């Protein structure tokens, strides 16, 4: 039997809140929990997640391009380049994943949703991984400066700017981190959770999340280090102001006695 393709795209931070209503005006769409399923054509189906991911099941190039172009108007914080994950899938007696091919023992909307959840999470995780690594790379020189000279060669304004950048990365991840948890969808459709779990295992999501947590600890350490440096510079400035004021008072007292 001929292999089909399933392709997942992460193109933005999220879609507009009323995306379901907008889709219903043009497509045959149905909502299941926080997931929207769009039937494009016979055997062509798209699973949409409001956090910026669509998963196309056996969708032709023209239909896929037309749908993505339609969505662009409703994206929030669009990326310059989408993050993409692609697999092939085929009907089989037993469900398994080998060499980027999904062997499905049954083909249904709910099976597609279950596997799409895993694909959407791996894309979101890849996005988090890139953001965290970029933040670490951008600030690694600061740690090197501190190790070599014992101080950070940044002005107070630049230190504050770096603290703000690190805080934005941390808060963004904390805000969306629950997207990597087992979806609530499986509380109601538990019979499909095995499809999700097997896909998660193949994509090595749990191990990658642990690595991401370690990198987040590095971000926290950088944040604490810069905050400490900022406080040190501020307290040093206060010390100098006090010294200058004391010196000024001494000079004034001496001047009064001389005069």
RAGIJO-V57658 format. One record per residue. RES is the residue in one letter. SS is DSSP state (@ for helix, = for strand, . for the rest). PSI is psi in radians with two decimals (999 if undefined). OMEGA is omega in radians with two decimals (999 if undefined). Layout:
res ss psi omega
RES SS PSI OMEGA
RES SS PSI OMEGA
This chain:
res ss psi omega
X . 2.47 -3.07
X . 2.37 3.10
X . 2.50 3.07
X = 2.95 -3.11
X = 2.45 2.96
X = 2.17 -3.06
X = 2.26 3.14
X = 2.42 -3.13
X = 2.32 2.96
X = 1.95 -2.99
X = -0.21 -3.08
X = 3.05 3.11
X = -0.74 3.09
X = 2.95 3.05
X = 2.86 3.12
X . 2.69 -3.04
X . -0.59 -3.08
X . 0.52 -3.08
X @ -0.61 -3.13
X @ -0.80 3.13
X @ -0.69 3.13
X @ -0.68 3.13
X @ -0.67 -3.12
X @ -0.45 3.13
X . -0.40 -3.06
X . -0.48 -3.02
X . 2.90 2.98
X = 1.78 -3.03
X = 2.55 3.11
X = 2.53 -3.13
X = 2.35 3.07
X = 1.86 -3.04
X . -2.12 -3.13
X . 0.34 -3.10
X = 2.51 3.06
X = 2.26 3.13
X = 2.23 -3.12
X = 2.12 3.06
X = 1.95 -3.08
X = -0.90 -3.10
X = -3.13 3.11
X . 2.15 -3.14
X . 0.00 3.09
X = 2.08 -3.05
X = 2.50 3.09
X = 2.30 3.08
X = 2.11 -3.07
X = 2.35 3.06
X = 2.37 -3.01
X . -0.28 3.12
X . 0.54 2.92
X . 0.17 -3.06
X = 2.41 2.92
X = 2.52 3.12
X = 2.05 -3.06
X = 2.08 3.13
X = 1.88 3.08
X . 0.65 3.14
X . 2.25 -3.13
X . 2.83 -3.07
X @ -0.85 -3.08
X @ -0.83 3.13
X @ -0.68 3.13
X @ -0.82 -3.13
X @ -0.76 -3.13
X @ -0.73 -3.13
X @ -0.77 -3.14
X @ -0.67 3.09
X @ -0.69 3.10
X @ -0.70 -3.08
X @ -0.47 -3.02
X @ -0.63 -3.12
X . -0.37 -3.04
X . 0.29 3.09
X = 2.55 3.03
X = 2.20 -3.09
X = 1.11 3.14
X = 2.56 3.08
X = 2.66 3.07
X = -0.63 -3.13
X = 2.27 3.13
X = 2.60 2.98
X = 2.29 -2.98
X = 2.47 3.03
X = 2.28 -3.07
X = 2.38 3.06
X = 2.82 2.93
X = 2.70 3.07
X = 2.69 -3.07
X = 2.65 3.09
X = 2.50 -3.10
X . 2.90 3.09
X . -0.59 -3.10
X . 2.52 3.10
X . 2.21 3.09
X = 2.90 3.08
X = 2.15 3.14
X = 2.28 3.06
X . 0.89 3.09
X . 0.47 3.02
X = 2.25 3.14
X = 2.10 3.09
X = 1.93 -3.04
X = 2.25 3.09
X . -0.18 3.05
X . 2.55 3.11
X . 2.05 3.14
X . 2.91 3.12
X @ -0.74 -3.08
X @ -0.54 3.03
X @ -0.77 3.11
X @ -0.74 3.13
X @ -0.81 -3.10
X @ -0.83 -3.13
X @ -0.61 3.12
X @ -0.61 3.08
X @ -0.80 -3.14
X @ -0.74 3.14
X @ -0.68 3.13
X @ -0.65 -3.14
X @ -0.64 3.13
X @ -0.58 3.08
X @ -0.76 3.14
X @ -0.68 3.11
X @ -0.72 3.11
X @ -0.68 3.10
X @ -0.81 3.10
X @ -0.77 -3.12
X @ -0.77 -3.13
X @ -0.72 -3.14
X @ -0.77 -3.12
X @ -0.79 -3.13
X @ -0.69 3.10
X @ -0.74 3.13
X @ -0.72 3.11
X @ -0.79 -3.14
X @ -0.73 -3.11
X @ -0.44 -3.06
X @ 0.04 -3.11
X @ -0.55 -3.14
X @ -0.53 -3.14
X @ -0.77 3.12
X @ -0.68 3.11
X @ -0.72 3.11
X @ -0.78 -3.12
X @ -0.67 -3.14
X @ -0.64 -3.05
X @ -0.69 -3.03
X @ -0.19 -3.13
X . 0.04 3.09
X . 2.83 -3.11
X . 2.19 -3.08
X . 1.13 3.11
X . 2.50 3.04
X . 2.81 -3.11
X @ -0.71 -3.13
X @ -0.71 -3.14
X @ -0.65 3.09
X @ -0.78 3.12
X @ -0.68 3.13
X @ -0.76 3.12
X @ -0.73 3.11
X @ -0.74 3.12
X @ -0.73 3.13
X @ -0.79 3.13
X @ -0.66 3.13
X @ -0.69 3.13
X @ -0.73 3.11
X @ -0.83 3.14
X @ -0.84 -3.06
X @ -0.62 3.11
X @ -0.75 3.13
X @ -0.76 3.14
X @ -0.61 -3.11
X @ -0.59 -3.05
X @ 0.09 -3.01
X @ -0.48 -3.14
X @ -0.22 3.10
X @ -0.31 -3.12
X @ -0.03 3.08
X . 2.87 3.05
X . 2.17 -3.05
X . 2.56 3.09
X . -0.36 3.13
X @ -0.63 -3.03
X @ -0.11 2.98
X @ -0.63 -3.11
X @ -0.53 -3.10
X . 1.00 -3.04
X @ -0.43 -3.13
X @ -0.25 3.14
X @ 0.02 -3.07
X @ -0.53 3.13
X @ -0.64 3.12
X @ -0.71 3.11
X @ -0.85 -3.07
X @ -0.72 -3.14
X @ -0.65 3.12
X @ -0.71 3.09
X @ -0.75 3.14
X @ -0.75 -3.14
X @ -0.68 -3.12
X . -0.08 3.09
X . 0.67 -3.05
X @ -0.74 -3.07
X @ -0.73 3.11
X @ -0.68 3.13
X @ -0.63 3.09
X @ -0.68 3.10
X @ -0.73 3.10
X @ -0.73 3.12
X @ -0.69 3.11
X @ -0.69 3.10
X @ -0.71 3.13
X @ -0.57 3.08
X @ -0.57 3.06
X @ -0.64 3.08
X @ -0.75 3.10
X @ -0.76 3.14
X @ -0.71 3.13
X @ -0.72 3.08
X @ -0.74 3.14
X @ -0.84 -3.14
X @ -0.68 -3.13
X @ -0.79 -3.14
X @ -0.66 3.11
X @ -0.72 3.10
X @ -0.72 3.12
X @ -0.71 3.13
X @ -0.78 3.12
X @ -0.66 3.12
X @ -0.77 -3.13
X @ -0.66 3.14
X @ -0.77 3.14
X @ -0.62 3.09
X @ -0.70 3.11
X @ -0.74 3.12
X @ -0.70 3.12
X @ -0.75 -3.13
X @ -0.65 3.10
X @ -0.77 3.13
X @ -0.76 3.13
X @ -0.78 -3.14
X @ -0.74 -3.14
X @ -0.74 3.11
X @ -0.78 3.14
X @ -0.71 3.14
X @ -0.73 3.13
X @ -0.70 3.12
X @ -0.80 -3.14
X @ -0.73 -3.13
X @ -0.71 3.12
X @ -0.74 3.11
X @ -0.77 -3.12
X @ -0.69 3.14
X @ -0.72 -3.12
X @ -0.61 -3.14
X @ -0.73 -3.12
X . 999 999
